[in-house]
């Protein structure tokens, strides 16, 4: 039996002309719960999936055939078999090792599986490195949503060992879920296929409000009209900072504008802390970040390297009420190439909870860089870093010079699998 899987060819769905214009506002009165690591995230997500009655929309960069992946597969199969509409969007690079059997069992149960820009290996290596679907979003019955940096893999659990990742996500319940639902539908190419009986506000973005408690706003980046939305949100928040800034980010190599705002906040007396990888899963990430240390340390930025295990988080907070959680790193891949999604949160209780968790991380599990740390040739390192980042930033435009296929959604047949 063949594997029926849909293939999203590039970085936009068939209705890209509509999807690229989506702008989402602030919504008040949301309940937002911080979920730290797989121990908190997977039970919440799996419980919501088991309770689904109408629809499951799931996007992830990585899904492995391990104990987490198999549990997710069984839950999705069970949901599809009881009549729930299940749409799963996977990245062709991050999920490129999934077997035809694993995917086929999902498809046979009625799960719609989409693979974003898959490519076969060349000489044993994957070549589809850039413009990945890096988002991690789950929306269940347009009533509860999850978003963050946690993939569906066992390396987000502590019992995985020293390489287990430190990461964060949030559960959102409330009016903002309508926007997450609308966005997930639009990006999967199913915006026009929403069930007729659902309320209209669940099918299109709301203008939102900037007043109230539990404020949440969805922001995202694509390679069309929302290239800089996440970066601009960081820059705006940093420019308004008066008391404190804490950024915990796995792959820290931002462009000059964002780097300057971090430095300027410290210069005007804001307490600025960075938590970045000290034990990276990608050594290049650590080396790149260290190129920037001297520039930041000399103006009072406090830099912590998390050394207990690989840091995979993408979170930040400013002052007492602004926070962000999502999939976007602060590096060229996330800020200039990948498809990403974050939520902005204006909520004092959530901000304080995140601050306390990051303070424990910095105090108990990090190495703090000395203020007088000034590596040899630091100016040369900063110059090279500046050039490298901006080459990567303009990489999408450069690739646009090459022949490219138009965005489309099409079915294709995979290899045979045994039942």
Secondary structure, DSSP 8 states (H G I E B T S, - for coil): ---EEEEE-SSS-TTHHHHTT-----B-S-EEEEEEHHHHHHHHHHHHHHT-SSEEEEEES-B-SSHHHHHHHHHHHHHHHTT-EEEEEEETTTTTT--HHHHHHHHHTT-EEEEES----BTTB----SS-B---EEEETTTEEEEES--BSGGGSGGG-TT--B-EEEEEESTTHHHHHHHHHHHTT-GGG--TTS-GGGTS-----S-SSSEEEEEEE-SSS-SSHHHHHHHHHHHH-SSEEEEEESSB---HHHHHHHHHHHHTT-EEEEEEESS-SSHHHHHHHHTTHHHHHTTT-EEEEE-SS-B--EEEEETTTEEEEES--BSHHHHHTSBEEEEEEE-HHHHHHHHHHHHHHHHHHEEE--TT---TTHHHHHHHHHHHHHHHHTHHHHHTTS------EEEEE------
